[in-house]
Amino acid sequence: MAMAGRTTELEDRLEFEIDPALQKELLRHPGKWVTMTRHEVIAIGDTPQEVLTKARAEGHRSPILYQVPTPGEDVYFF
Amino acid sequence: VPRLQATEVSPGRFLPLLSLTLTIDQVEVGGFGVVDSGADMTMLPDTAVEACGLDYDDIPGTAQVGEGAGSQFEFKLCDGSLKYDGKELCQQFAVAAPKHHLRWALLGRKEFFTKYVVRFAWHRTPPDFNVDPVK
């Protein structure tokens, strides 16, 4: 019981930059551009301009812009 | 200090991403940055500044060339405000040339690690990390 309580306490202190369910949703769209909040997708498209335009039209002043990597892509090179 | 779970950017691949806010000429956009202790300075993708209405070619000044991870990269210095968690990291940053297809900002030692103490726990599944503001 004590262990379970401690685990819960640690889990309570774990935060997410992107909601875990949203991470799974993003993985379904490799290569696509996305505007989003930290909890939901606003728009998915082929260009950053397309998804930014849609997000701002919906009133999101500062949407997060993200391009979903494709599996196996070398995404980190510097 | 709360732990931050790493982001699964492709199946089974995790990166320590933080959400950032970039403002250039009063236009604001969000994006992600990789906490990168191997980077000297903070570098943004050209798409981030373009989202604020500034094309890479229109950034004032001449392009510079740097070296990292055994390769050369071209960048320009750009003025703007880059914030994490509401705290300004810098008012000038490098912007990678479009040919590099940089996806995320690289949060380097000069602007980020001087303001936050970072601890990684990459042995966990999924990995996590924490960023503790320097006091």
Backbone of each chain as ProteinMPNN parsed JSONL, in Angstrom:
{"seq_chain_A": "MAMAGRTTELEDRLEFEIDPALQKELLRHPGKWVTMTRHEVIAIGDTPQEVLTKARAEGHRSPILYQVPTPGEDVYFF", "coords_chain_A": {"N_chain_A": [[0.839, -1.215, 0.0], [1.928, 1.195, 0.818], [3.853, 1.462, -1.153], [2.256, 1.719, -3.413], [1.074, 4.168, -2.873], [3.312, 5.83, -2.975], [4.06, 5.6, -5.626], [1.877, 6.783, -6.857], [2.182, 9.373, -5.96], [4.57, 10.101, -7.246], [3.71, 9.907, -9.879], [1.882, 11.952, -9.901], [3.566, 14.101, -9.952], [4.573, 14.113, -12.428], [4.739, 15.738, -15.446], [3.472, 16.732, -18.66], [4.602, 17.855, -21.766], [3.291, 17.567, -24.147], [0.091, 16.29, -24.331], [-0.295, 12.849, -23.595], [-2.198, 11.285, -25.009], [-2.585, 12.89, -27.197], [-0.058, 12.777, -28.355], [-0.088, 10.163, -29.352], [-2.111, 10.453, -31.244], [-0.889, 12.246, -33.034], [1.117, 10.652, -34.092], [-0.166, 9.265, -36.019], [-0.096, 10.726, -38.287], [2.272, 10.976, -40.051], [4.771, 13.132, -41.37], [3.05, 15.23, -41.841], [2.02, 18.668, -41.425], [1.072, 20.382, -38.493], [-1.133, 22.348, -36.557], [-1.634, 23.113, -33.169], [-2.774, 22.881, -29.745], [-1.429, 22.233, -26.482], [-2.984, 20.162, -25.881], [-4.824, 19.483, -27.856], [-5.443, 18.886, -31.354], [-5.531, 21.391, -33.826], [-5.456, 21.903, -36.607], [-4.617, 19.955, -39.497], [-2.343, 19.533, -42.135], [-0.655, 19.984, -45.333], [1.184, 22.012, -45.531], [2.949, 24.528, -43.606], [1.814, 27.079, -43.762], [-0.836, 26.611, -44.482], [-1.964, 25.289, -42.231], [-1.489, 27.127, -40.228], [-2.957, 29.324, -41.083], [-5.557, 28.325, -40.851], [-5.717, 27.851, -38.107], [-5.419, 30.433, -37.048], [-7.613, 31.645, -38.146], [-9.535, 30.45, -36.669], [-9.247, 31.699, -34.335], [-7.034, 31.227, -32.724], [-4.444, 32.695, -31.295], [-1.765, 32.17, -30.818], [-0.844, 29.569, -31.949], [0.611, 26.278, -31.637], [3.069, 25.221, -33.831], [3.884, 22.402, -35.719], [5.697, 19.753, -37.197], [5.09, 16.493, -37.991], [7.355, 13.905, -37.554], [8.581, 11.445, -39.928], [8.61, 7.869, -39.667], [11.77, 6.517, -38.839], [13.147, 8.59, -39.908], [15.936, 10.76, -39.992], [16.044, 12.933, -37.637], [17.502, 14.687, -36.192], [20.263, 16.447, -36.156], [22.302, 18.285, -35.676]], "CA_chain_A": [[0.0, 0.0, 0.0], [2.832, 2.342, 0.863], [4.481, 1.582, -2.473], [1.258, 2.256, -4.349], [0.942, 5.588, -2.574], [4.483, 6.539, -3.44], [3.988, 5.638, -7.091], [0.888, 7.786, -7.216], [2.768, 10.69, -5.705], [5.507, 10.377, -8.33], [2.946, 10.145, -11.106], [1.28, 13.276, -9.787], [4.585, 15.109, -10.221], [5.015, 13.978, -13.809], [3.978, 16.613, -16.334], [3.633, 16.425, -20.074], [4.57, 19.005, -22.661], [2.179, 17.246, -25.042], [-0.767, 15.274, -23.754], [0.065, 11.535, -24.14], [-3.177, 10.854, -26.011], [-2.332, 13.692, -28.39], [1.146, 12.22, -28.987], [-0.515, 8.997, -30.135], [-2.867, 10.965, -32.389], [0.051, 12.838, -33.989], [1.874, 9.587, -34.757], [-0.974, 8.751, -37.138], [0.001, 11.654, -39.419], [3.687, 11.239, -40.331], [5.082, 14.06, -42.452], [2.087, 16.328, -41.946], [2.127, 19.845, -40.567], [-0.036, 20.423, -37.536], [-1.227, 23.366, -35.521], [-2.2, 22.426, -32.017], [-2.465, 23.328, -28.4], [-0.744, 21.108, -25.851], [-3.967, 19.12, -25.582], [-5.665, 19.097, -28.987], [-5.069, 19.285, -32.707], [-6.395, 22.41, -34.417], [-5.532, 21.653, -38.047], [-3.601, 19.082, -40.08], [-2.241, 19.829, -43.558], [0.611, 19.694, -46.01], [2.126, 23.133, -45.431], [2.764, 25.31, -42.381], [0.924, 28.212, -44.008], [-2.21, 26.109, -44.498], [-2.477, 24.993, -40.884], [-1.468, 28.376, -39.456], [-4.091, 30.137, -41.519], [-6.782, 27.761, -40.289], [-5.712, 28.059, -36.657], [-5.653, 31.849, -36.733], [-9.007, 31.926, -38.509], [-10.371, 29.946, -35.575], [-9.046, 32.539, -33.163], [-5.866, 30.847, -31.932], [-3.464, 33.757, -31.525], [-0.402, 31.644, -30.749], [-0.902, 28.101, -32.049], [1.885, 25.562, -31.744], [3.29, 24.688, -35.174], [4.644, 21.161, -35.54], [5.674, 18.802, -38.304], [5.246, 15.141, -37.456], [8.411, 13.181, -38.277], [8.243, 10.143, -40.504], [9.385, 6.833, -38.98], [13.104, 6.244, -39.361], [13.757, 9.819, -40.399], [16.985, 11.326, -39.156], [15.414, 14.213, -37.323], [18.28, 15.426, -35.222], [21.546, 16.283, -36.832], [23.377, 19.219, -35.316]], "C_chain_A": [[0.869, 1.259, 0.0], [3.484, 2.568, -0.503], [3.515, 2.202, -3.48], [1.093, 3.753, -4.135], [2.102, 6.392, -3.107], [4.472, 6.667, -4.966], [3.019, 6.728, -7.544], [1.452, 9.196, -7.042], [3.737, 11.069, -6.821], [4.758, 10.684, -9.618], [2.296, 11.52, -11.079], [2.274, 14.375, -10.154], [5.098, 15.049, -11.656], [4.123, 14.844, -14.71], [4.301, 16.282, -17.785], [3.628, 17.72, -20.868], [3.473, 18.81, -23.705], [1.387, 16.134, -24.381], [-0.458, 13.903, -24.384], [-0.921, 11.033, -25.2], [-2.974, 11.62, -27.322], [-1.077, 13.202, -29.115], [0.766, 11.036, -29.874], [-1.282, 9.431, -31.385], [-1.911, 11.514, -33.457], [0.814, 11.769, -34.762], [1.126, 9.013, -35.953], [-0.837, 9.624, -38.387], [1.453, 11.986, -39.767], [3.87, 12.171, -41.521], [4.159, 15.256, -42.556], [2.455, 17.498, -41.025], [0.867, 19.947, -39.707], [0.021, 21.74, -36.772], [-2.021, 22.75, -34.376], [-2.039, 23.271, -30.759], [-1.724, 22.159, -27.753], [-1.701, 19.943, -25.609], [-4.82, 18.699, -26.766], [-5.124, 19.626, -30.308], [-6.057, 20.339, -33.2], [-6.574, 22.122, -35.903], [-4.379, 20.756, -38.481], [-3.555, 19.377, -41.573], [-0.858, 19.558, -44.098], [1.63, 20.811, -45.913], [1.884, 23.881, -44.116], [1.786, 26.465, -42.573], [-0.54, 27.785, -43.915], [-2.753, 25.929, -43.079], [-2.455, 26.234, -39.981], [-2.669, 29.247, -39.796], [-5.38, 29.638, -40.875], [-6.848, 28.024, -38.777], [-6.029, 29.508, -36.299], [-7.075, 32.261, -37.103], [-9.966, 31.461, -37.42], [-10.097, 30.673, -34.26], [-7.883, 32.149, -32.274], [-4.736, 31.839, -32.237], [-2.045, 33.201, -31.597], [-0.421, 30.119, -30.805], [0.501, 27.501, -32.077], [1.959, 24.951, -33.142], [4.233, 23.502, -35.074], [4.578, 20.357, -36.817], [5.984, 17.419, -37.758], [6.341, 14.423, -38.24], [7.873, 11.902, -38.9], [9.116, 9.093, -39.832], [10.739, 6.612, -39.65], [13.833, 7.46, -39.876], [14.842, 10.297, -39.435], [16.583, 12.756, -38.826], [16.313, 15.132, -36.507], [19.731, 15.352, -35.643], [22.62, 17.253, -36.408], [24.144, 18.692, -34.115]], "O_chain_A": [[0.597, 2.234, -0.7], [3.646, 3.704, -0.95], [3.879, 3.067, -4.277], [0.984, 4.516, -5.094], [1.923, 7.493, -3.626], [4.829, 7.708, -5.518], [3.295, 7.485, -8.474], [1.227, 10.083, -7.866], [3.738, 12.206, -7.292], [5.12, 11.6, -10.357], [2.173, 12.176, -12.114], [1.88, 15.448, -10.61], [5.956, 15.84, -12.05], [2.902, 14.689, -14.722], [5.299, 15.624, -18.076], [2.765, 18.577, -20.675], [2.806, 19.766, -24.101], [1.96, 15.145, -23.924], [-0.367, 13.814, -25.609], [-0.509, 10.418, -26.183], [-3.163, 11.077, -28.41], [-1.03, 13.208, -30.345], [1.237, 10.921, -31.005], [-1.12, 8.844, -32.455], [-2.106, 11.271, -34.648], [1.122, 11.947, -35.94], [1.721, 8.349, -36.802], [-1.399, 9.299, -39.433], [1.828, 13.159, -39.776], [3.21, 12.02, -42.549], [4.455, 16.203, -43.284], [3.109, 17.325, -39.997], [-0.241, 19.638, -40.146], [1.098, 22.194, -36.385], [-2.951, 21.973, -34.588], [-1.276, 24.236, -30.723], [-1.422, 21.179, -28.435], [-1.281, 18.866, -25.185], [-5.481, 17.662, -26.703], [-4.452, 20.655, -30.37], [-7.267, 20.202, -33.018], [-7.698, 22.098, -36.405], [-3.296, 20.796, -37.897], [-4.599, 19.464, -42.218], [-0.004, 18.984, -43.422], [2.812, 20.596, -46.179], [0.776, 23.876, -43.579], [1.021, 26.795, -41.667], [-1.374, 28.492, -43.35], [-3.862, 26.363, -42.769], [-3.289, 26.376, -39.087], [-3.308, 29.827, -38.918], [-6.196, 30.433, -40.409], [-7.901, 28.373, -38.243], [-6.797, 29.782, -35.377], [-7.67, 33.12, -36.452], [-11.062, 32.0, -37.265], [-10.636, 30.317, -33.212], [-7.749, 32.682, -31.173], [-4.151, 31.809, -33.319], [-1.217, 33.708, -32.353], [-0.061, 29.451, -29.835], [1.457, 28.154, -32.495], [1.041, 24.258, -33.581], [5.27, 23.587, -34.416], [3.528, 20.281, -37.455], [7.024, 17.207, -37.134], [6.265, 14.34, -39.465], [6.859, 11.352, -38.469], [10.251, 9.389, -39.46], [10.834, 6.53, -40.875], [15.006, 7.378, -40.241], [14.676, 10.241, -38.216], [16.759, 13.668, -39.633], [15.913, 16.246, -36.17], [20.366, 14.307, -35.505], [23.781, 17.049, -36.763], [25.089, 19.333, -33.657]]}, "seq_chain_B": "VPRLQATEVSPGRFLPLLSLTLTIDQVEVGGFGVVDSGADMTMLPDTAVEACGLDYDDIPGTAQVGEGAGSQFEFKLCDGSLKYDGKELCQQFAVAAPKHHLRWALLGRKEFFTKYVVRFAWHRTPPDFNVDPVK", "coords_chain_B": {"N_chain_B": [[10.701, 19.319, -8.121], [8.719, 18.97, -10.918], [8.641, 16.117, -13.041], [9.146, 15.886, -16.552], [7.598, 14.207, -19.126], [9.221, 12.647, -21.832], [8.693, 13.31, -25.33], [7.056, 11.272, -27.651], [8.083, 11.206, -30.747], [8.184, 9.811, -33.099], [7.263, 6.409, -33.773], [8.356, 4.788, -30.941], [10.492, 6.505, -30.642], [11.874, 8.935, -28.688], [12.028, 12.335, -27.621], [13.415, 15.043, -25.73], [11.32, 17.388, -25.557], [10.305, 20.774, -25.3], [7.67, 23.142, -24.97], [7.567, 26.214, -26.636], [7.424, 29.803, -26.996], [7.49, 32.024, -29.615], [8.103, 35.318, -30.55], [7.989, 37.715, -33.021], [8.169, 40.927, -34.185], [5.667, 41.461, -32.995], [4.093, 39.348, -33.782], [3.044, 36.185, -32.845], [3.964, 32.816, -32.263], [3.682, 29.348, -31.449], [5.929, 26.636, -30.654], [8.21, 23.816, -30.678], [11.069, 22.916, -28.747], [14.155, 21.158, -28.619], [15.799, 20.019, -25.833], [19.114, 20.467, -25.643], [22.12, 19.698, -24.791], [24.423, 19.575, -26.216], [24.502, 21.625, -27.975], [25.876, 24.742, -28.777], [24.545, 27.189, -28.995], [21.223, 28.556, -29.139], [19.074, 27.508, -31.666], [16.763, 28.095, -34.251], [14.223, 26.664, -36.381], [13.769, 27.626, -39.821], [11.122, 27.665, -40.496], [9.799, 28.457, -38.232], [10.308, 31.209, -37.867], [9.267, 32.03, -40.229], [6.608, 31.501, -39.825], [6.003, 33.6, -38.254], [5.923, 35.55, -40.07], [8.289, 36.258, -41.301], [10.547, 35.716, -43.769], [13.344, 33.531, -44.259], [15.278, 34.538, -46.046], [14.854, 37.224, -45.798], [15.753, 37.98, -43.345], [17.696, 40.302, -41.685], [21.185, 40.898, -42.321], [24.163, 38.892, -42.881], [24.556, 35.459, -43.861], [25.9, 32.976, -41.685], [28.341, 30.442, -40.969], [28.379, 27.512, -39.13], [29.644, 24.809, -37.065], [28.767, 21.483, -36.256], [28.262, 18.325, -34.738], [29.926, 17.06, -36.582], [29.279, 18.156, -39.012], [28.69, 20.939, -41.236], [26.737, 23.906, -40.809], [24.449, 26.357, -41.966], [23.439, 29.563, -40.918], [21.466, 32.412, -39.812], [21.549, 35.292, -37.693], [18.879, 36.408, -35.718], [16.563, 38.83, -34.535], [14.244, 38.752, -31.844], [11.78, 37.455, -29.559], [12.149, 34.742, -27.494], [10.481, 32.459, -25.579], [10.175, 30.313, -22.718], [7.858, 28.704, -20.753], [6.81, 31.14, -20.027], [9.031, 32.653, -19.437], [11.577, 34.708, -20.633], [13.998, 33.543, -22.822], [15.864, 34.506, -24.614], [16.736, 37.357, -26.682], [17.763, 37.318, -29.09], [18.587, 34.985, -31.603], [19.817, 32.1, -33.388], [18.92, 31.231, -36.73], [18.294, 28.435, -38.587], [19.306, 27.701, -41.913], [16.965, 27.139, -44.613], [17.624, 24.817, -46.071], [18.477, 22.939, -44.279], [16.318, 21.817, -43.051], [15.449, 21.856, -40.371], [13.573, 20.709, -37.659], [12.818, 21.33, -35.049], [13.358, 23.816, -32.544], [16.64, 24.097, -31.259], [17.625, 23.959, -28.065], [20.132, 25.465, -26.637], [23.309, 25.629, -24.809], [24.087, 28.288, -24.185], [21.771, 29.98, -24.054], [19.775, 28.461, -22.772], [20.753, 26.515, -20.885], [22.052, 28.087, -19.099], [20.047, 29.136, -17.687], [18.426, 27.14, -16.756], [18.598, 24.141, -14.845], [19.151, 20.972, -15.966], [18.006, 17.66, -15.85], [18.27, 14.396, -16.957], [16.409, 11.379, -17.336], [16.87, 8.934, -18.871], [16.854, 6.262, -18.702], [14.455, 5.369, -17.958], [11.19, 4.093, -18.891], [8.424, 5.376, -20.407], [11.13, 7.643, -21.314], [12.074, 10.369, -19.112], [12.476, 13.772, -17.948], [13.726, 16.645, -16.164], [13.434, 20.183, -15.735], [14.882, 22.664, -14.021], [14.534, 25.842, -12.829], [17.301, 28.064, -12.62], [18.402, 29.298, -9.565]], "CA_chain_B": [[10.583, 19.729, -9.521], [7.977, 17.953, -11.669], [9.322, 15.501, -14.175], [8.463, 16.037, -17.831], [7.761, 13.005, -19.936], [9.707, 12.89, -23.188], [7.657, 13.216, -26.358], [7.255, 10.233, -28.664], [7.949, 11.953, -32.004], [7.858, 8.764, -34.069], [7.069, 5.229, -32.931], [9.508, 4.324, -30.172], [11.564, 7.498, -30.583], [11.502, 9.983, -27.739], [12.903, 13.5, -27.531], [13.049, 15.971, -24.65], [10.778, 18.595, -26.184], [9.603, 21.769, -24.487], [6.914, 24.072, -25.799], [8.143, 27.556, -26.62], [6.688, 30.859, -27.684], [8.361, 32.926, -30.37], [7.45, 36.552, -30.981], [8.762, 38.6, -33.893], [7.324, 42.039, -34.639], [4.34, 41.336, -32.373], [3.407, 38.132, -34.227], [3.451, 35.147, -31.911], [3.66, 31.441, -32.655], [4.248, 28.345, -30.559], [6.718, 25.592, -31.3], [8.895, 22.953, -29.724], [12.518, 22.942, -28.742], [14.829, 20.007, -28.026], [16.824, 20.362, -24.841], [20.285, 19.931, -26.335], [23.334, 20.154, -24.1], [25.525, 19.583, -27.163], [24.427, 22.807, -28.841], [26.427, 25.957, -28.172], [23.572, 28.273, -28.958], [19.857, 28.186, -29.507], [18.83, 27.648, -33.097], [15.365, 27.863, -34.619], [13.984, 26.342, -37.787], [13.298, 28.754, -40.632], [9.655, 27.654, -40.531], [9.29, 29.157, -37.051], [10.294, 32.655, -38.126], [8.343, 32.237, -41.343], [5.256, 31.52, -39.247], [5.822, 34.963, -37.723], [5.864, 36.47, -41.203], [9.624, 36.671, -41.738], [11.254, 34.689, -44.544], [14.778, 33.424, -43.943], [16.052, 35.426, -46.922], [14.627, 38.622, -45.402], [16.399, 38.271, -42.053], [18.835, 41.183, -41.959], [22.52, 40.38, -42.025], [24.667, 37.849, -43.763], [24.545, 34.104, -43.317], [27.14, 32.504, -41.067], [28.478, 28.986, -41.015], [28.855, 26.921, -37.885], [29.923, 23.378, -37.145], [28.176, 20.685, -35.187], [28.077, 16.895, -35.021], [30.698, 16.646, -37.744], [28.824, 18.751, -40.269], [28.566, 22.39, -41.207], [25.385, 24.382, -41.009], [24.345, 27.788, -42.264], [22.399, 30.207, -40.128], [21.487, 33.863, -39.642], [21.1, 35.758, -36.384], [17.591, 37.084, -35.868], [16.033, 39.423, -33.306], [12.893, 38.341, -31.475], [11.693, 37.016, -28.17], [11.871, 33.315, -27.356], [10.127, 32.221, -24.174], [9.731, 29.009, -22.222], [7.113, 28.806, -19.503], [6.622, 32.563, -19.742], [10.293, 33.323, -19.121], [12.324, 34.97, -21.853], [15.301, 32.89, -22.9], [16.793, 35.348, -25.358], [16.157, 38.329, -27.614], [18.385, 37.058, -30.396], [18.822, 33.55, -31.751], [20.2, 31.693, -34.742], [17.885, 30.576, -37.529], [18.938, 27.528, -39.546], [18.904, 27.868, -43.313], [15.913, 26.187, -44.99], [18.149, 23.553, -46.615], [18.754, 21.976, -43.204], [15.05, 21.186, -42.644], [15.41, 21.692, -38.917], [12.166, 20.586, -37.247], [12.573, 21.925, -33.744], [14.421, 24.645, -32.002], [17.626, 23.43, -30.419], [17.838, 24.816, -26.898], [21.542, 25.225, -26.352], [23.892, 25.952, -23.502], [24.19, 29.724, -23.909], [20.505, 30.622, -23.682], [18.889, 27.639, -21.949], [21.393, 25.834, -19.747], [22.445, 29.096, -18.115], [18.839, 29.533, -16.945], [17.771, 25.947, -16.206], [19.373, 22.927, -14.57], [18.419, 19.896, -16.649], [18.371, 16.282, -15.476], [17.611, 13.409, -17.81], [16.239, 10.006, -16.833], [16.616, 8.218, -20.128], [16.794, 4.822, -18.402], [13.056, 5.023, -17.691], [10.333, 3.85, -20.047], [9.164, 6.219, -21.341], [12.114, 8.515, -20.67], [11.598, 11.669, -18.669], [13.532, 14.727, -17.598], [13.174, 17.829, -15.525], [14.148, 21.438, -15.94], [14.742, 23.396, -12.77], [15.088, 27.196, -13.027], [18.455, 28.441, -11.815], [18.01, 30.26, -8.529]], "C_chain_B": [[9.838, 18.65, -10.283], [8.822, 17.388, -12.801], [8.479, 15.681, -15.427], [8.678, 14.776, -18.65], [8.241, 13.386, -21.328], [8.59, 12.642, -24.2], [8.011, 12.135, -27.377], [7.006, 10.867, -30.035], [7.747, 11.039, -33.196], [7.851, 7.479, -33.255], [8.363, 4.761, -32.253], [10.642, 5.31, -30.049], [11.125, 8.685, -29.729], [12.522, 11.116, -27.768], [12.459, 14.376, -26.359], [12.582, 17.304, -25.224], [10.097, 19.486, -25.152], [8.836, 22.689, -25.41], [7.415, 25.489, -25.551], [7.195, 28.542, -27.271], [7.688, 31.801, -28.338], [7.553, 34.147, -30.792], [8.418, 37.379, -31.816], [7.804, 39.662, -34.41], [5.859, 41.85, -34.234], [3.507, 40.18, -32.928], [3.956, 36.969, -33.412], [3.072, 33.771, -32.451], [4.3, 30.505, -31.635], [5.047, 27.328, -31.347], [7.363, 24.733, -30.24], [10.401, 23.107, -29.85], [13.052, 21.685, -28.08], [15.866, 20.515, -27.034], [18.11, 19.675, -25.273], [21.575, 20.468, -25.711], [24.529, 20.195, -25.039], [25.538, 20.801, -28.066], [24.992, 24.016, -28.108], [25.337, 26.999, -27.961], [22.208, 27.753, -29.39], [19.618, 28.482, -30.984], [17.391, 27.279, -33.416], [15.255, 27.423, -36.068], [13.484, 27.566, -38.547], [11.782, 28.822, -40.642], [9.057, 28.397, -39.339], [9.23, 30.662, -37.304], [9.353, 32.978, -39.299], [6.899, 32.297, -40.846], [4.947, 32.868, -38.61], [5.871, 35.996, -38.834], [7.207, 36.913, -41.734], [10.301, 35.518, -42.487], [12.737, 34.699, -44.182], [15.592, 34.419, -44.762], [15.919, 36.89, -46.51], [15.183, 38.941, -44.013], [17.622, 39.138, -42.339], [20.167, 40.518, -41.606], [22.901, 39.247, -42.956], [24.633, 36.496, -43.065], [25.913, 33.759, -42.747], [27.169, 30.983, -41.151], [29.036, 28.503, -39.688], [29.117, 25.437, -38.093], [29.273, 22.673, -35.976], [27.992, 19.261, -35.638], [28.748, 16.49, -36.326], [30.238, 17.227, -39.06], [28.745, 20.262, -40.116], [27.11, 22.779, -41.392], [25.407, 25.894, -41.175], [23.215, 28.381, -41.442], [22.527, 31.725, -40.226], [21.063, 34.193, -38.223], [19.859, 36.622, -36.573], [17.149, 37.645, -34.517], [14.592, 38.987, -33.078], [12.91, 37.901, -30.025], [11.307, 35.541, -28.134], [11.643, 33.028, -25.873], [9.816, 30.751, -23.926], [9.045, 29.241, -20.882], [6.989, 30.269, -19.05], [7.887, 33.34, -19.456], [11.104, 33.506, -20.4], [13.706, 34.331, -21.794], [16.317, 33.786, -23.587], [16.017, 36.306, -26.257], [16.838, 38.258, -28.975], [18.757, 35.575, -30.45], [19.266, 33.282, -33.182], [18.997, 31.05, -35.421], [18.585, 29.726, -38.591], [18.422, 27.785, -40.951], [17.883, 26.793, -43.701], [16.444, 24.835, -45.454], [18.414, 22.512, -45.533], [17.486, 21.273, -42.696], [15.0, 20.902, -41.139], [13.95, 21.693, -38.458], [11.849, 21.331, -35.962], [13.668, 22.922, -33.434], [15.38, 23.746, -31.222], [17.924, 24.385, -29.268], [19.233, 24.544, -26.357], [22.013, 25.78, -25.015], [23.798, 27.45, -23.182], [22.868, 30.308, -23.392], [19.675, 29.794, -22.706], [19.571, 27.08, -20.706], [21.978, 26.82, -18.737], [21.252, 29.519, -17.258], [18.127, 28.358, -16.296], [18.79, 24.84, -15.953], [18.546, 21.76, -15.108], [18.927, 18.546, -16.169], [17.555, 15.32, -16.338], [17.491, 12.068, -17.089], [15.87, 9.136, -18.025], [16.6, 6.698, -19.93], [15.347, 4.396, -18.147], [12.303, 4.766, -19.001], [8.923, 4.336, -19.731], [10.151, 7.119, -20.596], [11.455, 9.784, -20.13], [12.776, 12.533, -18.252], [12.898, 15.842, -16.787], [14.061, 19.033, -15.775], [13.838, 22.329, -14.747], [15.328, 24.798, -12.961], [16.262, 27.456, -12.093], [18.026, 29.492, -10.809], [19.155, 31.199, -8.204]], "O_chain_B": [[10.286, 17.503, -10.296], [9.61, 18.096, -13.429], [7.25, 15.635, -15.371], [9.811, 14.335, -18.842], [7.733, 14.33, -21.933], [7.667, 11.865, -23.952], [9.126, 12.095, -27.895], [5.857, 11.047, -30.439], [7.189, 11.462, -34.208], [8.384, 7.459, -32.145], [9.331, 4.39, -32.918], [11.658, 5.006, -29.424], [10.129, 9.346, -30.023], [13.722, 10.886, -27.92], [11.273, 14.441, -26.036], [13.372, 18.239, -25.358], [9.406, 19.007, -24.252], [9.293, 22.989, -26.512], [7.652, 25.898, -24.415], [6.281, 28.161, -28.002], [8.607, 32.306, -27.694], [6.451, 34.019, -31.326], [9.521, 37.701, -31.376], [6.767, 39.351, -34.995], [4.945, 42.056, -35.031], [2.333, 40.046, -32.58], [5.169, 36.788, -33.301], [1.997, 33.588, -33.022], [5.326, 30.827, -31.035], [4.867, 27.177, -32.555], [7.102, 24.896, -29.049], [10.929, 23.391, -30.925], [12.483, 21.198, -27.103], [16.708, 21.347, -27.372], [18.193, 18.447, -25.273], [22.05, 21.548, -26.062], [25.553, 20.788, -24.7], [26.477, 20.994, -28.838], [24.632, 24.283, -26.961], [25.225, 27.604, -26.894], [22.078, 26.655, -29.932], [19.924, 29.568, -31.476], [16.865, 26.283, -32.919], [16.1, 27.771, -36.892], [12.843, 28.442, -37.966], [11.209, 29.903, -40.78], [7.94, 28.908, -39.421], [8.231, 31.312, -36.996], [8.736, 34.042, -39.351], [6.076, 33.044, -41.376], [3.785, 33.236, -38.443], [5.86, 37.197, -38.563], [7.276, 37.845, -42.535], [10.591, 34.474, -41.903], [13.304, 35.739, -43.844], [16.494, 35.07, -44.234], [16.779, 37.707, -46.839], [15.082, 40.083, -43.563], [18.482, 38.763, -43.135], [20.244, 39.684, -40.703], [22.081, 38.721, -43.708], [24.676, 36.409, -41.837], [26.944, 34.192, -43.26], [26.146, 30.335, -41.375], [30.035, 29.02, -39.191], [28.846, 24.886, -39.159], [29.23, 23.188, -34.859], [27.614, 19.005, -36.781], [28.214, 15.681, -37.084], [30.739, 16.844, -40.117], [28.734, 20.79, -39.004], [26.344, 22.073, -42.049], [26.247, 26.6, -40.616], [22.158, 27.768, -41.291], [23.55, 32.253, -40.661], [20.294, 33.448, -37.616], [19.799, 37.458, -37.475], [17.34, 37.008, -33.481], [13.816, 38.869, -34.026], [13.939, 37.969, -29.354], [10.275, 35.142, -28.673], [12.493, 33.313, -25.03], [9.278, 30.049, -24.782], [9.593, 29.895, -19.994], [7.054, 30.581, -17.86], [7.838, 34.553, -19.253], [11.291, 32.557, -21.161], [14.473, 34.544, -20.855], [17.485, 33.827, -23.2], [14.838, 36.11, -26.552], [16.534, 39.03, -29.884], [19.188, 34.995, -29.453], [19.111, 34.124, -34.067], [18.167, 30.41, -34.774], [19.368, 30.237, -39.392], [17.238, 28.055, -41.149], [17.925, 25.676, -43.187], [15.787, 23.813, -45.255], [18.559, 21.327, -45.837], [17.569, 20.261, -41.999], [14.559, 19.836, -40.708], [13.181, 22.58, -38.83], [10.764, 21.89, -35.8], [14.761, 22.87, -33.997], [14.969, 22.762, -30.607], [18.419, 25.492, -29.484], [19.479, 23.527, -25.708], [21.24, 26.314, -24.219], [23.473, 27.834, -22.059], [22.855, 31.044, -22.405], [18.944, 30.358, -21.891], [19.03, 27.163, -19.603], [22.359, 26.423, -17.636], [21.42, 30.179, -16.232], [17.316, 28.545, -15.39], [19.715, 24.631, -16.738], [17.382, 21.591, -14.744], [20.134, 18.318, -16.092], [16.331, 15.418, -16.431], [18.375, 11.681, -16.325], [14.739, 8.673, -18.169], [16.361, 5.945, -20.874], [15.045, 3.202, -18.122], [12.74, 5.179, -20.075], [8.272, 3.761, -18.859], [10.019, 7.329, -19.39], [10.414, 10.216, -20.626], [13.92, 12.08, -18.21], [11.675, 15.965, -16.733], [15.266, 18.914, -15.994], [12.689, 22.696, -14.502], [16.523, 24.921, -13.232], [16.216, 27.107, -10.914], [17.362, 30.466, -11.163], [19.011, 32.077, -7.354]]}, "name": "protein", "num_of_chains": 2, "seq": "MAMAGRTTELEDRLEFEIDPALQKELLRHPGKWVTMTRHEVIAIGDTPQEVLTKARAEGHRSPILYQVPTPGEDVYFFVPRLQATEVSPGRFLPLLSLTLTIDQVEVGGFGVVDSGADMTMLPDTAVEACGLDYDDIPGTAQVGEGAGSQFEFKLCDGSLKYDGKELCQQFAVAAPKHHLRWALLGRKEFFTKYVVRFAWHRTPPDFNVDPVK"}
